[in-house]
Amino acid sequence: MYRIWRERNFRIFQHQRKDVRGLSSQIEEGVRACFVSFQGVKKTVVNSRIVQKWRSLLEFLLCVDRM
């Protein structure tokens, strides 16, 4: 969400914009960093659901980039 909000602010206040690929790449990097931080977390049903939601979000963002 941070990257999207930051992009919004850049567009509104600084009249600058990134292309879709650049923005989705930054989002993907952020999601990957979150996955790395999950490596030490115990495998529980709740944690597995959270990881699955992150993966679904990443897949969605990558599909949007291809449209």
Residue pairs with C-beta under 8 A, 6 or more apart in sequence:
2 30
3 23
3 26
3 27
3 30
4 23
4 27
7 17
7 18
7 23
10 16
10 17
10 18
11 17
18 26
20 64
20 65
21 65
24 61
24 62
24 64
24 65
27 61
28 58
28 61
28 62
31 54
31 57
31 58
31 61
34 54
35 51
35 54
38 47
38 51
41 47
